[in-house]
Amino acid sequence: MTGDLANLESTIQAVEAAGVTTLHVDILDGRFSPSMPIGLETAKRIREVTSMTLDAHVMSTDNDYFVQEMLNIGMDSVTFHVEGTRHVDRLLRVIQRSGAKSSLALNPATPLNVLDWVLPEVDKVCLMLINPGYATDASEAQVPYALKKISALRALLDSTRSEVVLQVDGRVSLESVPSLVAAGARDLVLGSTSLFRKGATLAENKLLLDVAVREGLDRAVQVAA
Ligand SMILES: O=C(CO)[C@H](O)[C@H](O)COP(=O)(O)O
């Protein structure tokens, strides 16, 4: 949703040329939160024009419907929010049966204990660091407890030797990447303040991001030692 929505195909090509391998596709229904950047037909076209891995992030009040649509389109992984999903366990199984990777997203204020019973059932957890759907609202800032929440989930995953991927989404800025990675994030959704940061090309931003990730991983090793 932070790419050039009027020139999506060329934006996708530029992202791929910069060396990014996964495209995060934000699907909002305008009701879960008040924005609707990409419709189903656009999502289908994205699948047709790229062979990149597609990571669909469904933010809707009707997850049964939108998750199934994402699977029909051929998304490689599908994330949905626990908030507003009546049958979380069942929907995870629908995704697993399709062969796609399953992922749960948590709004900033949602406690980690909603994961208690389903953590072994997911491939990935997406921690929202802003309120979902408000990426184009400049006043929407990363929540101040982002690092604490990431560290808490990292500790939980490490304590059970879990291989569930810890993704973070929302104002993942070039400056914050080392701290986010050091805290335990391993999958970064790169938007307006990182890959699409103004004043530099996508390729330049990607190179800087690679350095920032390395710094974060080094810091994580130092803390563990
Ligand atoms: O899920 C999202 C919004 O709901 C976006 O993926 C996310 O906000 C990325 O945008 P930015 O990095 O610019 O905040």
The ligand as a Tripos MOL2 file, in Angstrom:
@<TRIPOS>MOLECULE
LIG
   14    13     1     0     0
SMALL
NO_CHARGES

@<TRIPOS>ATOM
      1 O1         -0.0980   -3.0830    7.0370 O.2       1 LIG1
      2 C1          0.1720   -1.9550    6.7740 C.2       1 LIG1
      3 C2         -0.7360   -0.9000    7.2000 C.3       1 LIG1
      4 O2         -1.8190   -1.4400    7.7610 O.3       1 LIG1
      5 C3          1.4120   -1.6090    6.0100 C.3       1 LIG1
      6 O3          2.0100   -2.8070    5.5590 O.3       1 LIG1
      7 C4          2.4050   -0.8800    6.8390 C.3       1 LIG1
      8 O4          1.8500    0.1240    7.5450 O.3       1 LIG1
      9 C5          3.5850   -0.4420    6.0000 C.3       1 LIG1
     10 O5          3.6460    0.8960    5.9250 O.3       1 LIG1
     11 P1          4.7130    1.8330    6.6260 P.3       1 LIG1
     12 O6          6.0070    1.0530    6.7760 O.co2     1 LIG1
     13 O7          4.8150    2.9490    5.6670 O.co2     1 LIG1
     14 O8          4.1500    2.1990    7.9640 O.co2     1 LIG1
@<TRIPOS>BOND
     1     1     2 2
     2     2     3 1
     3     2     5 1
     4     3     4 1
     5     5     6 1
     6     5     7 1
     7     7     8 1
     8     7     9 1
     9     9    10 1
    10    10    11 1
    11    11    12 2
    12    11    13 1
    13    11    14 1
@<TRIPOS>SUBSTRUCTURE
     1 LIG1         1 GROUP 0 **** ****
